[in-house]
């Protein structure tokens, strides 16, 4: 039995959306389940702001929290 985890394959095969963003909120990882959930291809999403998937009415609050987490490293 191979005990090595193939993380890229796991992310691609996951049934749940997996999205990763850098400290500036730019999308750096977007798996096929995220494509199905949000309707944007990885090509459309990668390099763009998380605003792509954050409803406008929640953006201010989202970015306040995001910046706090980036500054402190702590989440709720």
MMTF fields as JSON, N, C-alpha, C and O atoms, coordinates in Angstrom:
{
  "mmtfVersion": "1.0.0",
  "mmtfProducer": "UNKNOWN",
  "numBonds": 303,
  "numAtoms": 304,
  "numGroups": 76,
  "numChains": 1,
  "numModels": 1,
  "chainsPerModel": [1],
  "groupsPerChain": [76],
  "chainIdList": ["A"],
  "bondAtomList": [4, 2, 8, 6, 12, 10, 16, 14, 20, 18, 24, 22, 28, 26, 32, 30, 36, 34, 40, 38, 44, 42, 48, 46, 52, 50, 56, 54, 60, 58, 64, 62, 68, 66, 72, 70, 76, 74, 80, 78, 84, 82, 88, 86, 92, 90, 96, 94, 100, 98, 104, 102, 108, 106, 112, 110, 116, 114, 120, 118, 124, 122, 128, 126, 132, 130, 136, 134, 140, 138, 144, 142, 148, 146, 152, 150, 156, 154, 160, 158, 164, 162, 168, 166, 172, 170, 176, 174, 180, 178, 184, 182, 188, 186, 192, 190, 196, 194, 200, 198, 204, 202, 208, 206, 212, 210, 216, 214, 220, 218, 224, 222, 228, 226, 232, 230, 236, 234, 240, 238, 244, 242, 248, 246, 252, 250, 256, 254, 260, 258, 264, 262, 268, 266, 272, 270, 276, 274, 280, 278, 284, 282, 288, 286, 292, 290, 296, 294, 300, 298],
  "bondOrderList": [1, 1, 1, 1, 1, 1, 1, 1, 1, 1, 1, 1, 1, 1, 1, 1, 1, 1, 1, 1, 1, 1, 1, 1, 1, 1, 1, 1, 1, 1, 1, 1, 1, 1, 1, 1, 1, 1, 1, 1, 1, 1, 1, 1, 1, 1, 1, 1, 1, 1, 1, 1, 1, 1, 1, 1, 1, 1, 1, 1, 1, 1, 1, 1, 1, 1, 1, 1, 1, 1, 1, 1, 1, 1, 1],
  "groupList": [{"groupName": "UNK", "atomNameList": ["N", "CA", "C", "O"], "elementList": ["N", "C", "C", "O"], "formalChargeList": [0, 0, 0, 0], "bondAtomList": [1, 0, 2, 1, 3, 2], "bondOrderList": [1, 1, 2], "singleLetterCode": "X", "chemCompType": "L-PEPTIDE LINKING"}],
  "groupTypeList": [0, 0, 0, 0, 0, 0, 0, 0, 0, 0, 0, 0, 0, 0, 0, 0, 0, 0, 0, 0, 0, 0, 0, 0, 0, 0, 0, 0, 0, 0, 0, 0, 0, 0, 0, 0, 0, 0, 0, 0, 0, 0, 0, 0, 0, 0, 0, 0, 0, 0, 0, 0, 0, 0, 0, 0, 0, 0, 0, 0, 0, 0, 0, 0, 0, 0, 0, 0, 0, 0, 0, 0, 0, 0, 0, 0],
  "groupIdList": [1, 2, 3, 4, 5, 6, 7, 8, 9, 10, 11, 12, 13, 14, 15, 16, 17, 18, 19, 20, 21, 22, 23, 24, 25, 26, 27, 28, 29, 30, 31, 32, 33, 34, 35, 36, 37, 38, 39, 40, 41, 42, 43, 44, 45, 46, 47, 48, 49, 50, 51, 52, 53, 54, 55, 56, 57, 58, 59, 60, 61, 62, 63, 64, 65, 66, 67, 68, 69, 70, 71, 72, 73, 74, 75, 76],
  "secStructList": [7, 7, 7, 7, 7, 7, 2, 2, 2, 2, 2, 2, 2, 7, 1, 1, 7, 7, 3, 3, 3, 7, 6, 6, 1, 5, 3, 3, 3, 3, 7, 2, 2, 2, 2, 2, 2, 2, 1, 7, 7, 2, 2, 2, 2, 6, 6, 1, 5, 4, 4, 4, 6, 1, 7, 2, 2, 2, 2, 2, 2, 2, 2, 2, 2, 2, 2, 2, 2, 2, 2, 2, 7, 7, 7, 7],
  "xCoordList": [0.841, 0.0, 0.879, 1.827, 0.571, 1.33, 0.748, -0.441, 1.568, 1.081, 1.291, 1.023, 1.766, 1.997, 0.673, -0.056, 0.378, -0.843, -0.577, 0.357, -1.396, -1.286, -2.283, -3.408, -1.856, -2.741, -3.353, -4.557, -2.598, -3.221, -4.358, -5.399, -4.163, -5.226, -6.429, -7.57, -6.184, -7.268, -8.094, -9.324, -7.431, -8.125, -8.96, -10.099, -8.409, -9.126, -10.327, -11.343, -10.219, -11.28, -12.331, -13.385, -12.058, -12.972, -14.352, -14.479, -15.373, -16.736, -17.128, -18.125, -16.346, -16.597, -15.707, -14.601, -16.211, -15.421, -14.227, -14.373, -13.064, -11.849, -11.269, -10.93, -11.167, -10.667, -9.603, -9.794, -8.5, -7.465, -7.136, -7.126, -6.869, -6.523, -5.249, -4.93, -4.538, -3.324, -3.689, -4.867, -2.685, -2.931, -3.676, -4.289, -3.625, -4.347, -5.764, -6.497, -6.147, -7.484, -7.609, -8.718, -6.48, -6.497, -6.6, -5.885, -7.481, -7.713, -6.518, -6.109, -5.965, -4.789, -5.072, -4.305, -6.175, -6.556, -8.066, -8.792, -8.534, -9.967, -10.201, -9.798, -10.844, -10.993, -12.276, -13.114, -12.432, -13.614, -14.94, -15.929, -14.975, -16.214, -16.553, -17.729, -15.544, -15.79, -16.367, -17.227, -15.892, -16.46, -17.945, -18.756, -18.297, -19.709, -20.545, -21.668, -20.008, -20.768, -20.978, -22.079, -19.925, -19.991, -20.171, -20.506, -19.954, -20.193, -19.06, -19.235, -17.914, -16.748, -15.698, -15.463, -15.072, -13.975, -12.767, -12.699, -11.823, -10.58, -9.897, -9.348, -9.934, -9.325, -9.966, -9.282, -11.287, -12.007, -11.698, -11.693, -11.441, -11.312, -9.878, -9.638, -8.934, -7.555, -6.996, -7.091, -6.413, -5.824, -6.785, -6.373, -8.074, -9.071, -9.378, -9.07, -9.973, -10.338, -11.445, -12.264, -11.457, -12.554, -13.895, -14.944, -13.872, -15.124, -15.943, -17.156, -15.284, -15.958, -17.097, -18.125, -16.908, -17.903, -18.518, -19.364, -18.112, -18.672, -19.767, -19.499, -20.995, -22.065, -21.71, -21.133, -22.058, -21.683, -22.089, -21.334, -23.264, -23.741, -22.901, -22.968, -22.115, -21.293, -19.806, -19.01, -19.43, -18.008, -17.289, -16.2, -17.858, -17.183, -16.876, -15.753, -17.865, -17.677, -16.68, -15.844, -16.775, -15.837, -14.399, -13.533, -14.14, -12.768, -12.258, -11.063, -13.123, -12.69, -12.176, -11.095, -12.965, -12.57, -11.342, -10.46, -11.27, -10.137, -8.841, -7.83, -8.882, -7.687, -7.278, -6.089, -8.266, -7.97, -7.265, -6.285, -7.756, -7.132, -5.723, -4.808, -5.543, -4.214, -3.239, -2.049, -3.758, -2.904, -2.57, -1.433, -3.557, -3.375, -3.116, -2.534, -3.557, -3.437, -4.491, -4.439, -5.444, -6.472, -7.845, -8.23, -8.562, -9.928, -10.855, -10.404, -12.125, -13.077, -13.21, -13.965],
  "yCoordList": [-1.19, 0.0, 1.245, 1.339, 2.187, 3.427, 4.435, 4.746, 4.941, 5.88, 7.334, 8.234, 7.577, 8.936, 9.546, 8.951, 10.721, 11.427, 12.265, 13.066, 12.077, 12.86, 14.007, 13.916, 15.086, 16.21, 16.825, 17.079, 17.074, 17.643, 16.771, 17.29, 15.459, 14.572, 14.599, 14.575, 14.648, 14.72, 15.985, 15.931, 17.113, 18.39, 18.336, 18.802, 17.776, 17.693, 16.746, 16.985, 15.683, 14.678, 14.984, 14.349, 15.934, 16.232, 16.628, 17.325, 16.171, 16.534, 17.907, 18.473, 18.446, 19.781, 20.808, 20.501, 22.026, 23.12, 23.389, 23.512, 23.478, 23.852, 25.054, 25.0, 26.147, 27.41, 27.906, 27.871, 28.358, 28.959, 30.331, 30.533, 31.263, 32.625, 33.048, 32.544, 33.968, 34.492, 35.58, 35.844, 36.196, 37.196, 38.423, 39.146, 38.66, 39.796, 39.432, 40.279, 38.167, 37.746, 37.362, 37.284, 37.12, 36.662, 35.137, 34.455, 34.619, 33.184, 32.504, 32.862, 31.51, 30.789, 29.32, 28.659, 28.798, 27.409, 27.341, 27.956, 26.596, 26.514, 25.134, 24.877, 24.245, 22.877, 22.691, 23.591, 21.523, 21.29, 21.43, 21.876, 21.059, 21.217, 22.698, 23.058, 23.555, 25.002, 25.492, 26.372, 24.922, 25.274, 24.943, 25.755, 23.749, 23.339, 24.2, 24.577, 24.509, 25.259, 26.72, 27.251, 27.368, 28.8, 29.168, 30.311, 28.218, 28.476, 29.17, 29.592, 29.292, 29.893, 28.812, 28.0, 28.793, 27.857, 28.322, 29.469, 27.417, 27.791, 28.925, 29.844, 28.854, 29.911, 31.272, 32.295, 31.273, 32.516, 33.025, 34.234, 32.12, 32.49, 32.778, 33.721, 31.98, 32.1, 33.497, 34.036, 34.063, 35.391, 36.527, 37.682, 36.202, 37.229, 37.301, 36.377, 38.38, 38.603, 37.651, 37.217, 37.335, 36.568, 37.27, 36.65, 38.553, 39.273, 38.545, 38.73, 37.733, 36.957, 36.119, 35.916, 35.636, 34.747, 35.307, 34.653, 36.496, 37.125, 38.088, 39.036, 37.86, 38.802, 40.222, 40.424, 41.182, 42.58, 43.059, 43.776, 42.668, 43.154, 42.633, 43.196, 41.581, 41.007, 41.314, 40.941, 41.979, 42.173, 42.967, 42.575, 44.062, 44.885, 44.048, 44.058, 43.341, 42.52, 41.385, 41.076, 40.775, 39.712, 40.221, 39.584, 41.375, 41.88, 42.349, 42.234, 42.873, 43.209, 41.956, 41.958, 40.891, 39.63, 39.023, 38.521, 39.059, 38.485, 39.198, 38.554, 40.517, 41.279, 41.031, 40.983, 40.872, 40.569, 39.217, 39.089, 38.218, 36.904, 36.948, 36.321, 37.67, 37.787, 38.496, 38.179, 39.451, 40.201, 39.403, 39.438, 38.677, 38.003, 36.5, 35.889, 35.91, 34.469, 33.686, 32.457, 34.391, 33.731, 33.856, 34.916, 32.741, 32.722, 32.444, 32.11, 32.582, 32.228, 30.754, 30.268],
  "zCoordList": [0.0, 0.0, 0.0, 0.78, -0.862, -0.963, 0.024, -0.039, 0.926, 1.941, 1.545, 2.341, 0.326, -0.144, -0.601, -1.396, -0.098, -0.471, -1.711, -1.743, -2.717, -3.942, -3.836, -4.328, -3.189, -2.91, -4.169, -4.175, -5.22, -6.425, -6.966, -7.37, -6.974, -7.456, -6.531, -6.993, -5.237, -4.261, -4.459, -4.455, -4.63, -4.84, -6.112, -6.125, -7.176, -8.45, -8.376, -9.028, -7.592, -7.511, -6.446, -6.418, -5.585, -4.479, -4.996, -6.002, -4.289, -4.639, -4.148, -4.595, -3.228, -2.673, -3.353, -3.796, -3.425, -3.992, -3.087, -1.871, -3.679, -2.954, -3.676, -4.859, -2.919, -3.454, -2.495, -1.279, -3.024, -2.192, -2.768, -3.982, -1.867, -2.278, -1.561, -0.484, -2.166, -1.543, -0.529, -0.287, 0.05, 1.1, 0.596, 1.381, -0.71, -1.295, -1.733, -2.244, -1.532, -1.926, -3.386, -3.914, -4.049, -5.444, -5.45, -4.716, -6.272, -6.342, -7.002, -8.107, -6.296, -6.777, -7.046, -7.746, -6.494, -6.716, -6.847, -6.067, -7.828, -8.148, -8.744, -9.879, -7.998, -8.488, -9.315, -9.363, -9.969, -10.799, -10.049, -10.631, -8.781, -8.015, -7.829, -7.783, -7.723, -7.643, -8.973, -8.997, -10.066, -11.379, -11.419, -11.864, -10.951, -10.963, -10.02, -10.355, -8.853, -7.853, -8.245, -8.101, -8.738, -8.989, -10.459, -10.772, -11.361, -12.773, -13.511, -14.654, -12.882, -13.523, -13.728, -12.833, -14.879, -15.101, -14.296, -13.854, -14.115, -13.437, -14.196, -13.589, -15.507, -16.336, -16.048, -16.018, -15.838, -15.526, -14.121, -13.89, -13.187, -11.776, -11.334, -10.579, -11.796, -11.313, -11.565, -12.667, -10.518, -10.608, -10.327, -10.214, -10.213, -9.939, -8.449, -7.696, -8.043, -6.645, -6.208, -7.018, -4.927, -4.349, -4.519, -4.343, -4.857, -5.138, -6.209, -6.302, -7.001, -8.031, -7.439, -8.086, -6.21, -5.602, -4.321, -3.712, -3.906, -2.704, -3.136, -3.873, -2.688, -3.053, -2.606, -1.538, -3.43, -3.191, -1.795, -1.139, -1.347, -0.044, 1.121, 2.214, 0.92, 1.989, 1.84, 2.701, 0.778, 0.509, 1.579, 1.999, 2.03, 3.038, 4.281, 4.787, 4.755, 5.959, 5.696, 6.545, 4.523, 4.158, 4.206, 4.807, 3.57, 3.502, 4.848, 5.121, 5.693, 7.06, 7.761, 8.35, 7.688, 8.32, 7.671, 8.369, 6.367, 5.646, 6.04, 6.323, 6.054, 6.417, 7.868, 8.181, 8.752, 10.151, 10.265, 10.998, 9.548, 9.573, 8.976, 9.511, 7.893, 7.296, 8.24, 8.273, 9.0, 9.938, 11.189, 11.66, 11.738, 13.024, 12.904, 13.799, 11.782, 11.628, 12.384, 12.438, 12.968, 13.767, 13.107, 12.614, 13.117, 12.634, 13.811, 14.906, 13.575, 14.644, 14.763, 15.606]
}
